[in-house]
Amino acid sequence: MSIFEQRTLTCPHCGAEAEHTVAVSVNGGRSPQYRQQILDGAFQVMTCATCGEKADADGPFIYIDLRAKQWIGCFPRAWEPAWRSYESEPLDSWRRSMVDHAPSNVRRMSDGFRVRAVFGLPALREKLLCFAYDIDDRVLEALKLDLLRGHAALTMHPAARPLLIQAGDASLALIARVPPADADRASPGAGPGAGPGAGPGVAPGAGSGFGAAWRDVRITVPRAELDRIRADAPAWAGVLVEVAGGPYVDLGRIMLSGTARLTA
């Protein structure tokens, strides 16, 4: 079952504090409505009673789906610069629940679980999309690096990392962040490994609440780009190993030291 509790949350826009009911754990298998809300970007979107602005209550909580063998720790996006301090927590909780203190029938179920640590609800949505559409999230992270290196509208910056928002048999849709000047000139152009005019198209996307310094752009990529990376596995071997060094399977392993000290 899913578990919720009352917590005092601080509005990121005006600093006002208020009590909200938020998740401690979400069982996506038994409560599919919460899984759908996460996929729709509607889960735990709070409206501040003081300033009227909206913000995500993005954790920490654990997301589990025993039938689908998914165990994901979701932490606030603001904690990502300190990812090394948190990434082992979902693995530890999975081991306690499914192995160390579990009866034999539960231990027999423990093989094949995908244990992940993510920061922010959009990152949780991305993992759920990967699992639903049979996308290797290591390969997806390599594709993101390829986009950052080769797409004219993007920049090699942790804040610019694309996030998967839609998946299908033929194409993938991602949201990336660019400075306003770059977003204004973003247009379909050459993608990584493609000739002029042949790469992923970019169109302005909706704002994501990150502030006025950056804007979101939507990137459409042929799903075959994932196959291209898999087919060239030796060239990508180092990246694939590095982004998957633990439950935090993300370009942040390369682009963020993970040792920042967070202030209260």
N, C-alpha and C positions, 0 to 999 in steps of 0.2 A: 504494500500500500504506500501511498505518498503521505509525507508528513510535513506539516506547516507549523510555524510558530510566529509569535509577535516579536518584532524587532524594531528598534529605533533607527530610522534611516535619515540621512542628511541629504537635503536637496543639493545636487551639484551646481545648480544655477544660482540659488539665493542663500543657501546655507541653513535654511529652516529645517528643524527636526520634527519628525512625526512618526507615530506608530503605524506599522503596516504588517499585514500577515504575509509571510514569505516562506518559501520552500526550504526545508532542511534536506529532504530527499524526495525525488520524483521517480515513481515507478512507471516508466513509459509503456510497459507491457500491460499493466493493470489499469492504467489511467491514460488511455490513448488521447484523450482530449488535451492533456497537458503537452504531450508530444506534438500534437498538431498546432497548439498555440506557439510552441517554440519555433516550429517550421514557418509559421505565419508571421513571426516577429511580434506577437501579441502577448507573450508570456511575461508576467510581472512588469508590465509597463505602468508606472505609477504617475499620477498627476499631483503636483505639489499644490496644496491648498492655499499656500501663501502667494506664490508667483504665477501659478497656472501652467508652468512648464512641465513637460513629460521627461521621465528618465527611467532607465531600466534598473530594477533591483536584481543584479546579476550574480548574486551568490554571497558567500559560498554555499553550495549544496551538491549533493550527489545525484546523478541520473543513472538509473539502472533499468535494464530490460533483460530478465533472466532468459527468456525464450530466445531472444536475439543475441544473447551473450555480449551485452554491452554494459560497461561500467565506467562512467565518466565523471570525474570531479570538475565541477564548474566553479571557477573563482572569479571575483570581480576583475574586470578588465584593467583597472588601475593597479592591480597587483602583479601584472605580467613582468615589469622590470625586475621583479624578485622571483622569477619562476623557479629557480633552483630550490627555493625554500618550500615550495608547495607541490612540485610535480610528483613526488613519491606518495603523497597522501592517498590518492585513489587506489594505488597499488597496495598500500598497506591495509586500507579498509577492505579491499577485495580479498586479500589473503586472510585477514582475520575472519571475515564472514563466510568465505567459501572453502577455506582450507584449514586454518589453524584451529578454529573453534567450531567447525561444522561437523555434523554427523556424516557417516560414510556415504549416504545417498546423495547428499549435497556435494561432497567432495568429488563424487563421480561426475557431477555436472560442470566442474570447474575448468575442464580443458576447453581451449578455444576461445576464451573470453578476450575481447578487445578492451583493454584498460587504457584510458586516456585522461589527460589533464588539459583543460582548456580555460581560456580567460575571456569572459564575456559571453553573453547569450548568442551573438552572431557566430562566434567560434563554435559554440555547442551546436547550433543549427547546421554549420558546415559539416561537422562530424556525422550528424544524423543523416545528412544528404549523402555523404560518402558511403556510409554503411547501407543505405537504402538503394543506392544505384551502383553498388559493387565497384566503387572507386577506391583504389589504393591511396590512402591519404599521404603516404610517403611520395608517391609519384606526383600527386597533386601539388605538394610543396615544391618539388623540383620544377614543375611547370610554372609555378608562381615566380621562382627565381629566374627562370628563362624569360618570363614577361618583364620582370623588373630590369633585366639586363638589356633586353632587345626592343622594348616598345618605346617609341619616341615620347609618348605622353607621360610615362612613369619615371620615377626616380628611385635610386637605390637607398631607401630610407625605411626604417622599421615601421613608421606610420603609414607608408605607402603599400604595405603588403596587401595583395588582393585577398578577398574572401569569397568563397563559393556561395551563391545565393539561389541558384537553380541548376538542375541537372536533367539531362535527357539522353536519348540514344544517340543523337546527332551532335549536340552542342552543350557547352557549359556556359553559364553566365556568372561573372564575378563582379564584385564591386572593389575598386581600388581608389586610393586617395591621392590627389595631386594639389599643388598650390593653385590658387585662383588663376594666375596668368597662364599656367599650363592647361588648366581645365578649359579655359576659353578657346584654346586652339586645338583641343583634342578632336581627332576625326579619324575615320577608318584609314589605316596605314599599314606599313610593313610590320609584320610580327616577327618573332624570333624564327629564324630558319626559313623565312619566306621571301619572295621577291617583292618589289615595290607594289603596293596596293593589294597585296595578297593576304595580309595578316588579319588579326582580330580587329573588329570594329569597336570604336569607343563612342559612347554618347553620354551626355551629362546625366547623372543620377540624382536621386533624392538626397538631401542632407542627412547625415548620420549623427548629429549631435556632438561632433568633435570640435566645433568652434569655427570661427570665420576664417582662420588661417588656411584651412584646407577645404577642398570640395571633393565629393565623390563622383566617380565616373563608372559607367557600366561597360564591361568588356565581354564580348561574346567570342568564345574560342571553340573551334571544332573539337569534338571529343577525341578525334583521331590524334590530337596533339599528345594525349596521354600515351597512346600506342607508340608514337614516335620516340618518346623518352624511354619506354620499356624496351623498344627494339634496339636502342643505343645504350643498353644498361652499363657496359663497361665505362663509357664516358661519364655516366651519372653516378657511378657506384659510390664515390666519396660523398656526394651530396645526400644520396639516399640513406647512407649509414649515419651521417651526421644529423639529419633532421629527425631520425628515429632512434636516438640514443636513450630514450626513456618514454614514459607515458605522455610527455609533452612533445607531440609530433607536430613540429611547426618550424617555419623559417626563423622564428625567434631564437631557436637554439644557435643559429649562426649569427644573427643580427643583434641580439641582446645578450649582455653578459650574464644576466639573471641574478646578479649579486647586489642589486640596489637595496638600500635600506628605506623602507617605507615609513612615512610619517603619519601619525594618527590624524 
